[in-house]
Every structure is written in structure tokens, then in C-alpha cells.
Amino acid sequence: MESKIDNLGLKVVLGVGLATFFFGFGAAAVLNLYLLVIHSKLVLQFRSSLNYVSSILGDGIILPIINMFVASFLFRNRQIINKLNIALALIFGLTITLYFNIVQAAEGLVNWSMPTPWHWNFLGIWHALYMFSVASLLSLFYIVLILYARKYRKLPWQSAVAITIGLLVFFTLLRLDYTSVSLGSLLPFAVFAAKTN
């Protein structure tokens, strides 16, 4: 069964929350403000971190909290985690990251991290690495959740529901930031079909 959170666990959970905030929102927000002060064309011509509700509320608040819950659950169930679980989570994380970046480029959703389609700058690479890390962590959570349910013949509903609702809220904010994108364009086959026509 689940182990308790000790001092090390608390440090890990807080570290994950702070890292998520810093790499997902904090560093970009500071850079965004600096570029505004110096009147950089990058933030004057393109949408930047502080122009997205999904960045401010999602990356700045929701994802750090979600990842703290995830880290707590994973720490308490670390005996279930093995190299295969981690490898699968990394594959899922990479797949999710590639999918979102391909859709962004194929739809021409330019912003300060991808000023022209298929051309990401340092900010784009930073965000892709952040997305890969978060997607991998969340993938590991769902893998361990399934293994936990199989092993103990019960599902930890509180963790499953809290994380899933948090992610749904985040994706709703993300969707609202891109209201001009059709839902069909978010399907992988639609992106490639559009490119071939």
C-alpha cells in the first residue's frame, strides 16, 4: 500500500511545484516583461507568455498544483515505479510533445516561440522541453495509477479525479486561447490530410 510522505517527500513535492512554476511560467514571464520594457519586436509582433490565459493560470497555477499532487502520489507509490514504467512515460511524453508542436506548426499558430511555422527559437525549444517533462510526469502518474488499481484491486479515486479535473480545466483554458483553431484540426489525421490537399 501507499507509504507516507516524509520530509524528503515534502521537499520533492515542493521542488516539483516550484520547478513547474519556474520552467512553465516564471522564467518566461520575467523575460516577457523585460522584452516589453525594451520594446522588443518579438513581444510587440507576436503573442507571448503573458498574452495567454492558459500560460498565466495554467502554467502559473494549475499545472504546478497538479504536479505537486502527482509527485505526492508517485512518491507514496514509488515501489510500483520501475524502468519500464519510466521508459513508457517518456515515450508518451515525447509523443504528446511532438503532437502539439506538429499541430502548432501545421496550423501556423505563430507566437514568440515559433515566429514562423516550423521554426522554433530558443523559447520554443525551452517550452518543448518543459512540455516533454510535464507530459512525461503526467504519463507516469496515469501508468502508476493503472498499476496501483491492478495491484490493490481499487482505484485511488481522489488522486485520479483531482488530477484529471485539473488537466481538463487546463485544456479548456488552452482551447479558449486558440478559439480560432477548429476542433477537427487537433486530430492527427486531419493535420496530415490538410497538408496533402
C-alpha positions as CSV (number, residue, x, y, z in Angstrom):
1,M,0.0,0.0,0.0
2,E,1.0,3.7,-0.2
3,S,3.8,4.9,2.0
4,K,3.6,8.1,3.9
5,I,5.1,11.4,2.9
6,D,8.2,12.2,5.0
7,N,10.4,15.3,5.0
8,L,12.2,14.1,1.8
9,G,8.8,13.6,0.2
10,L,7.7,17.1,1.1
11,K,10.9,18.5,-0.4
12,V,10.3,16.5,-3.6
13,V,6.7,17.7,-3.9
14,L,7.5,21.3,-3.2
15,G,10.5,21.1,-5.6
16,V,8.3,19.7,-8.4
17,G,5.8,22.5,-7.8
18,L,8.4,25.2,-7.9
19,A,10.2,23.7,-10.9
20,T,6.9,23.5,-12.8
21,F,6.2,27.2,-12.0
22,F,9.6,28.4,-12.9
23,F,10.1,26.5,-16.1
24,G,6.5,26.7,-17.3
25,F,5.7,30.3,-16.4
26,G,8.1,32.2,-14.1
27,A,11.1,32.5,-16.3
28,A,9.0,33.2,-19.4
29,A,7.0,35.9,-17.6
30,V,10.2,37.7,-16.4
31,L,11.6,37.5,-20.0
32,N,8.2,38.7,-21.4
33,L,8.3,41.8,-19.1
34,Y,11.9,42.5,-19.9
35,L,11.2,42.3,-23.7
36,L,8.2,44.7,-23.2
37,V,10.4,47.2,-21.4
38,I,13.0,47.2,-24.2
39,H,10.2,47.3,-26.9
40,S,11.4,44.0,-28.5
41,K,9.7,43.2,-31.8
42,L,9.3,39.6,-30.5
43,V,6.6,40.6,-28.0
44,L,5.3,43.6,-30.0
45,Q,4.5,41.5,-33.1
46,F,3.7,38.1,-31.6
47,R,1.6,36.7,-28.7
48,S,3.8,35.9,-25.8
49,S,3.6,34.2,-22.4
50,L,1.6,37.0,-20.7
51,N,-1.0,37.0,-23.6
52,Y,-2.3,33.5,-22.8
53,V,-4.7,32.7,-20.0
54,S,-3.5,29.1,-20.3
55,S,0.0,30.3,-19.5
56,I,-0.8,32.6,-16.6
57,L,-3.4,30.4,-14.9
58,G,-2.5,27.1,-16.4
59,D,1.3,27.0,-16.3
60,G,1.5,29.5,-13.5
61,I,-1.0,28.0,-11.0
62,I,-2.9,24.9,-12.2
63,L,0.0,22.7,-13.5
64,P,2.3,23.4,-10.5
65,I,-0.6,22.3,-8.2
66,I,-1.4,19.3,-10.3
67,N,2.2,18.3,-10.5
68,M,2.5,18.6,-6.7
69,F,-0.4,16.2,-6.3
70,V,1.2,13.9,-8.9
71,A,4.6,14.0,-7.2
72,S,2.9,13.2,-3.9
73,F,1.1,10.2,-5.3
74,L,4.2,8.9,-7.1
75,F,6.4,9.3,-4.0
76,R,3.9,7.4,-1.9
77,N,3.7,4.6,-4.5
78,R,7.4,4.6,-5.6
79,Q,7.6,0.9,-5.1
80,I,5.4,0.4,-8.2
81,I,7.7,2.6,-10.4
82,N,10.3,0.7,-12.4
83,K,12.5,1.3,-15.5
84,L,9.8,0.1,-17.9
85,N,7.2,2.5,-16.4
86,I,9.6,5.4,-16.8
87,A,10.5,4.4,-20.3
88,L,6.8,4.2,-21.3
89,A,6.1,7.6,-19.6
90,L,9.0,9.2,-21.6
91,I,7.7,7.7,-24.9
92,F,4.2,9.0,-24.1
93,G,5.7,12.4,-23.1
94,L,7.6,12.6,-26.3
95,T,4.6,11.6,-28.4
96,I,2.4,14.2,-26.7
97,T,5.1,16.9,-27.2
98,L,5.6,16.1,-30.8
99,Y,1.9,16.0,-31.5
100,F,1.2,19.5,-30.0
101,N,4.3,21.0,-31.7
102,I,3.3,19.5,-35.1
103,V,-0.2,20.8,-34.8
104,Q,1.1,24.2,-33.9
105,A,3.3,24.3,-36.9
106,A,0.8,22.8,-39.3
107,E,-1.9,25.2,-38.3
108,G,0.6,28.2,-38.4
109,L,-0.1,29.2,-34.8
110,V,2.8,31.5,-34.6
111,N,3.8,33.2,-31.4
112,W,7.0,34.4,-29.7
113,S,8.4,30.8,-29.5
114,M,7.6,29.9,-33.2
115,P,7.7,33.2,-35.2
116,T,7.2,31.3,-38.4
117,P,5.7,27.9,-38.9
118,W,8.2,25.0,-38.3
119,H,10.8,27.4,-37.0
120,W,11.1,27.4,-33.2
121,N,13.5,29.7,-31.4
122,F,15.2,29.2,-28.0
123,L,11.8,29.9,-26.3
124,G,10.2,27.2,-28.5
125,I,12.8,24.7,-27.5
126,W,12.5,25.7,-23.8
127,H,8.7,25.2,-24.0
128,A,9.0,21.9,-25.8
129,L,11.4,20.6,-23.1
130,Y,9.1,21.8,-20.4
131,M,6.1,20.2,-22.2
132,F,8.0,16.9,-22.5
133,S,8.9,16.9,-18.8
134,V,5.3,17.7,-17.7
135,A,3.7,15.2,-20.2
136,S,6.1,12.5,-19.1
137,L,5.4,13.1,-15.4
138,L,1.7,13.0,-16.0
139,S,2.0,9.9,-18.2
140,L,3.9,8.2,-15.3
141,F,1.1,9.2,-13.0
142,Y,-1.5,7.5,-15.1
143,I,0.7,4.4,-15.7
144,V,1.2,4.1,-11.9
145,L,-2.4,4.7,-11.3
146,I,-3.4,1.8,-13.5
147,L,-0.8,-0.4,-12.0
148,Y,-2.0,0.6,-8.5
149,A,-5.5,-0.3,-9.4
150,R,-4.5,-3.7,-10.8
151,K,-2.2,-4.5,-7.8
152,Y,-4.6,-3.4,-5.0
153,R,-7.9,-4.0,-6.8
154,K,-9.0,-0.5,-6.1
155,L,-8.6,2.9,-7.7
156,P,-7.4,5.9,-5.6
157,W,-10.4,8.0,-6.8
158,Q,-9.3,11.2,-5.1
159,S,-6.0,11.4,-6.9
160,A,-7.4,10.2,-10.2
161,V,-10.3,12.7,-10.1
162,A,-8.3,15.7,-8.8
163,I,-5.6,15.3,-11.4
164,T,-8.0,14.7,-14.3
165,I,-10.2,17.6,-13.5
166,G,-7.2,19.9,-13.2
167,L,-6.0,18.8,-16.6
168,L,-9.4,19.3,-18.1
169,V,-9.5,22.8,-16.7
170,F,-6.0,23.4,-18.2
171,F,-7.0,22.1,-21.6
172,T,-10.2,24.2,-21.5
173,L,-8.1,27.3,-21.0
174,L,-5.7,26.2,-23.7
175,R,-8.6,25.7,-26.1
176,L,-10.0,29.1,-25.3
177,D,-6.7,30.7,-26.1
178,Y,-6.9,29.1,-29.5
179,T,-10.6,29.6,-30.3
180,S,-9.8,30.1,-34.0
181,V,-8.5,26.6,-34.3
182,S,-11.1,24.1,-35.3
183,L,-11.6,21.0,-33.1
184,G,-11.1,18.8,-36.2
185,S,-7.6,20.3,-36.8
186,L,-6.5,19.0,-33.5
187,L,-6.9,15.4,-34.7
188,P,-3.6,14.0,-36.1
189,F,-5.1,12.6,-39.4
190,A,-6.7,16.0,-40.1
191,V,-3.4,17.8,-39.9
192,F,-1.7,15.4,-42.4
193,A,-4.8,15.3,-44.7
194,A,-4.8,19.1,-44.8
195,K,-1.1,19.1,-45.8
196,T,-1.6,16.7,-48.6
197,N,-4.6,18.6,-50.2
